[in-house]
Amino acid sequence: MNADPERRSAEPLLVEDVLLTLFQPSSHTIAGENTLFYVLGAAVLADLSREGRLSVTEGRLSATLEAAGDPPTDPLLEPAWSYMATKPRDVQTVLAAVGPELRGRVIERLVERGHLREEEHRALGIFATTRLALASDRREQLMDGVKAVLLDGKEPDDRTATIIALISASGTLPQFDGEIPWGSAVQSRAAQIEHGEWGAVAAASAVTRTMMAVLANAVIAATVLPRG
């Protein structure tokens, strides 16, 4: 079921751009499928934080999240806000609760916006199936921003920094080697972004910096936990 166009955000949400960036055009797959819901859940929390709808209390071992402000009207954000509105929640609990439903819904949004499309494909030349393909230049624009930061040392804006931080925290950045040559310099630069060390913009955006550090640490912790 497609999202109501009257309630969706006019500007793409961070969670939309994160999933679109993770999409691998050459293989028609999404990088990091096994831990994708943690990353998408963190992106939704970043969206709520940017809108002033999330309160973060840092603890010694983790962070506690609480809904703030009015409920968001975008249906991709509302479930997470409502989940936290009942009582304060541990960040990893929130990621595990809201993340699993996001993949399909975000893909629907990207198809609806015309950034991805579903196309027929025959696996092994025999079995009819459907796969995703790019349908706009939005991903190319996002990747140009990511590459300018990681390869050329450009100072990122908040959106690009968030995308890089979440991709780096998820451990999927090496899978972009065909587009971003993997090496120690890229790894180091990504780690700086992940920890909120990206210059004047970060210094002027303490809330964003703190939020990204919390989310990056939560995604890293969640993705290395044994899964039963």
C-alpha positions in Angstrom: 0.0 0.0 0.0 1.5 3.3 -1.0 1.9 6.2 1.4 -0.7 8.9 1.3 0.9 11.6 -0.9 -0.9 14.3 1.2 1.0 13.1 4.3 4.4 12.4 3.0 7.3 14.9 3.3 7.8 17.1 0.2 11.6 16.8 0.7 13.0 13.2 0.7 13.5 11.9 4.2 16.9 10.9 5.4 15.7 7.3 5.6 14.8 7.5 1.9 18.2 8.8 0.9 20.0 6.3 3.0 18.3 3.3 1.4 18.7 4.8 -2.1 22.4 5.3 -1.4 22.7 1.7 -0.2 21.1 0.4 -3.4 23.8 -1.1 -5.7 22.8 -0.5 -9.4 25.2 -3.0 -10.9 23.7 -5.9 -8.9 20.2 -4.6 -8.3 20.7 -5.3 -4.6 20.8 -3.3 -1.4 24.1 -3.4 0.6 24.0 -4.8 4.1 20.6 -6.5 3.9 21.3 -8.5 7.1 21.5 -5.4 9.2 19.5 -3.1 7.1 16.7 -2.6 9.6 19.1 -1.2 12.2 20.4 1.4 9.7 16.9 2.4 8.5 15.6 2.6 12.0 18.5 4.9 12.9 17.8 7.1 9.9 14.2 7.5 11.0 15.4 8.6 14.4 17.7 11.1 12.7 14.7 12.4 10.7 12.7 12.8 13.9 15.7 14.6 15.6 16.0 17.0 12.7 12.3 17.9 13.1 12.6 18.4 16.8 10.4 15.4 17.6 13.0 13.4 19.6 14.6 13.9 22.9 17.9 12.1 23.6 19.3 11.4 27.1 22.8 10.0 27.0 23.6 7.3 29.6 26.8 5.6 30.6 26.2 2.6 28.4 23.4 3.6 26.0 21.0 6.4 25.3 17.3 6.8 26.2 15.0 8.2 23.5 11.6 10.0 24.1 9.1 11.4 21.7 9.0 15.2 21.7 6.7 17.8 20.0 3.7 16.9 18.0 3.3 13.6 16.1 4.8 13.6 12.6 2.4 13.5 9.7 4.7 11.4 7.5 3.7 7.7 7.8 7.3 6.6 7.6 8.0 8.5 10.8 4.8 8.2 12.8 5.2 4.6 14.1 8.6 5.3 15.7 7.4 8.5 17.3 4.3 6.7 18.7 6.3 3.8 20.0 8.5 6.3 22.0 5.5 8.4 23.1 4.2 5.6 25.3 7.4 5.8 27.5 11.1 6.5 27.1 13.0 3.7 25.3 16.5 2.5 25.0 17.9 3.3 21.6 18.6 -0.3 20.6 15.1 -1.3 21.7 13.7 1.3 19.4 15.9 0.2 16.5 14.8 -3.4 16.9 11.1 -2.4 17.2 10.7 0.0 14.3 13.4 -1.1 11.9 12.0 -4.4 10.5 8.9 -2.8 8.9 10.8 0.0 7.1 12.5 -1.7 4.1 9.4 -2.4 2.1 7.7 0.9 3.0 10.8 3.0 2.1 11.2 1.1 -1.2 7.5 1.9 -2.0 8.2 5.6 -1.3 11.2 5.6 -3.6 9.2 3.9 -6.4 6.4 6.4 -5.8 8.8 9.3 -6.0 10.3 7.9 -9.2 13.8 7.2 -7.9 13.5 3.4 -8.2 11.4 1.2 -10.4 10.5 -2.4 -10.5 11.4 -4.3 -13.7 10.8 -7.8 -14.9 13.8 -10.1 -15.0 14.5 -13.7 -15.7 16.8 -15.4 -13.2 19.2 -17.8 -15.0 17.3 -16.9 -18.1 14.4 -19.1 -17.0 12.6 -18.0 -13.8 10.5 -14.8 -14.1 11.1 -12.4 -11.2 11.1 -8.7 -10.3 14.1 -6.6 -9.4 14.7 -3.0 -8.6 16.5 -0.6 -10.9 17.4 3.1 -10.8 14.8 5.4 -12.3 16.3 8.9 -11.6 19.6 10.6 -11.0 18.9 11.1 -7.3 21.3 8.4 -6.2 24.1 9.8 -8.5 23.7 13.2 -6.8 23.9 11.7 -3.4 26.9 9.6 -4.3 28.6 12.7 -5.7 28.2 14.3 -2.3 29.5 11.3 -0.5 32.5 11.0 -2.7 33.4 14.7 -2.4 33.6 14.2 1.3 35.4 10.9 1.5 37.8 11.3 -1.4 38.3 15.1 -1.7 38.0 16.1 1.9 35.0 18.4 1.4 33.1 19.5 4.5 29.7 17.8 4.4 26.3 19.2 5.1 24.2 17.5 7.8 22.4 15.2 5.4 25.5 13.9 3.7 27.3 13.5 7.0 24.3 11.5 8.3 24.3 9.2 5.3 28.1 8.6 5.6 27.9 8.0 9.3 25.2 5.4 9.1 26.8 3.6 6.1 30.1 3.6 7.9 28.6 2.3 11.2 26.8 -0.5 9.4 30.1 -1.8 8.0 28.8 -1.7 4.4 31.2 1.0 3.0 33.7 -1.5 1.6 30.9 -2.8 -0.6 31.0 0.6 -2.5 34.6 -0.1 -3.6 33.6 0.1 -7.3 32.4 3.7 -6.7 34.6 4.7 -3.7 38.0 3.1 -3.8 38.3 1.4 -0.4 41.5 2.1 1.7 42.8 3.5 4.9 42.2 7.1 4.0 38.5 6.5 3.2 38.1 4.4 6.3 39.6 7.1 8.5 37.6 9.9 6.9 34.4 7.9 7.3 35.2 7.2 11.0 35.7 11.0 11.5 32.2 11.7 10.1 30.8 8.8 12.1 32.0 10.4 15.3 30.8 13.9 14.4 34.2 15.3 13.6 33.5 17.1 10.4 34.4 20.7 11.0 32.5 23.9 11.3 29.1 22.5 10.3 29.3 20.0 13.1 30.5 22.6 15.6 27.4 24.7 14.7 25.1 21.6 14.9 25.7 20.1 18.3 22.4 18.3 18.3 23.1 16.7 15.0 26.6 15.7 16.1 25.4 14.2 19.4 22.6 12.4 17.7 24.8 10.9 15.0 27.3 9.7 17.7 24.5 8.0 19.6 23.0 6.3 16.5 26.4 5.2 15.1 27.3 3.6 18.4 23.9 1.9 18.6 24.1 0.6 15.0 27.6 -0.8 15.6 26.5 -2.4 18.9 23.4 -3.9 17.3 25.0 -5.3 14.2 27.7 -7.1 16.2 25.3 -8.7 18.7 24.7 -12.4 18.1 21.3 -13.0 16.6 19.2 -15.8 17.8 
